[in-house]
Amino acid sequence: MAVGLQTSLKQTQKLAMTQNLKQSLEMLQMNYLELTQLIQNELENNPVLEEVDSVNNEKNDELIYSLSMGVDSASGMQGEDDVYSADEDRKQQYLESLTSHKISLYEHFVEQIRELDLDNKELNFLEKIAGFTDSDGFLTVSDESIISDSGIDSKRCQKLFNMFYQLDPLGCGCSGIQETLFIQSKINFPDEHKLHEMIKRHFELLKNLSWEKLSKELCVSISEIKQLSGLLSKLEPYPGRSYSAALAERVFPEAKVALVDDEIIIQYYDGNIPDIKINSYYVNVLRKKNIDKDIRKYIKDGLDSAKGLLKNIYDRRVTFEKVLRSVMNHQKEFLRSGGTVLNPLTYQVIASETDFHESTVSRAVSGKYIETESGIYPLKHFFSNRIFGGENSSSDEIKKIINDLVSNEKPDSPLSDEDISRILSKSGYDVARRTVAKYRTILGIPSSSKRKRINLIK
């Protein structure tokens, strides 16, 4: 058989992610603070960039647009070189006007759940787990009680539980310390089978630090047992505590949204993001023919980076504005009702309307907060799933109805969960009694028997 070399051509398609494209994707996902910090860093590290003051905003907007479109506008390069001023008082007043917003562990779970590619029934199932998870990260009811009225087969339910375990914080939704440590060990140390066995089968020996007995049971040396215990110390026995809802998260809204004469009015809070432009001095240096090759390359690299940054800032603004307006057009009822009615909405709907990919919509929404007359909300809040069996009702709308029913009930005859479920059914909402119980718990409303005792005391 003859052996030899042969030359051939092969055509393949390959997507290469440039540094500029990577920066564009990262910037879209950044919130106000992160974007401000990125621009500040670029100002410090790239001498081709400089900051301009508010007096030149209009001129600078034209420059940003022309550069983002790849136009080398000579007029745009002829600004003064040393224009570098910032209105610190204005920035300080803005920062002081912001309010603190507490995101509960439940809200933190729901934000993650709503990003999963699941049907409404499965998303509701995961939200149900979140609703029955306490501040320590443990379930307050049995797995069976959650599964029983879900309408999902048990194998699929177990897979959904496994999905929930992997949400942040890791290992929540378990029945207790032993189960969460076992789940966390499987996720964090998948190859440490002895550690898994030690937690699952010999937890009492582990709690009592019985190294010698553990050594015999697992057929390993005492030093290995201590090494495994070292891995165990990296796990969280109370996973919910790693997410502290007691600490207020200071959030910076990207925009304020209001409804005026049935028209969405949006005021963007990006006036405190540094306005930047390209320093014309370096552009003029590049036009000279007798400069050192290394200096030319250094300036050209800085100029390319600056143009890419300006374009990405422009693209981020355009994308975010388009997504936000589309979202709020769907949530006019939320603005009308003072934040009590939320229409069902998915990323897919917004992607279709804006001609963006769903992943682009997700990035544009991620980490962003919006101010309304009823308060500050994560933009993700406006994406609400339909209640299974309901045509146009969201979980937030059902919670509002439950809250109103309880507020107006007779003190001597409070409504049971079954009563509320029946009233909802008559109004066209197919909500099971257990789901009513879950939402009541989330709202902090005691059971009907407890409410009756409280009313008698009053």
Secondary structure, DSSP 8 states (H G I E B T S, - for coil): ------------------HHHHHHHHHHH--HHHHHHHHHHHHHH-TTEEE--GGGHHHHHHHHHHHHTT---TGGG-S-TT-----HHHHHHHHHH--EE---HHHHHHHHHTTS---HHHHHHHHHHHHTB-TTSBBSS-HHHHHHTS-S-HHHHHHHHHHHHTSSSTTTTBSSHHHHHHHHHHHH-TT-HHHHHHHHH-HHHHHTT-HHHHHHHHTS-HHHHHHHHHHHTTS-SSGGGGS-TTS-EE---SEEEEEETTEEEEEE--TTS--EEE-HHHHHHHH-SSS-HHHHHHHHHHHHHHHHHHHHHHHHHHHHHHHHHHHHHHTHHHHHTTS----B--HHHHHHHHT--HHHHHHHHTT-EEEETTEEEEGGGG-B-B-TT-SS-BHHHHHHHHHHHHHTSBTTB---HHHHHHHHHHTT----HHHHHHHHHHTT---HHHHHHHHHH-
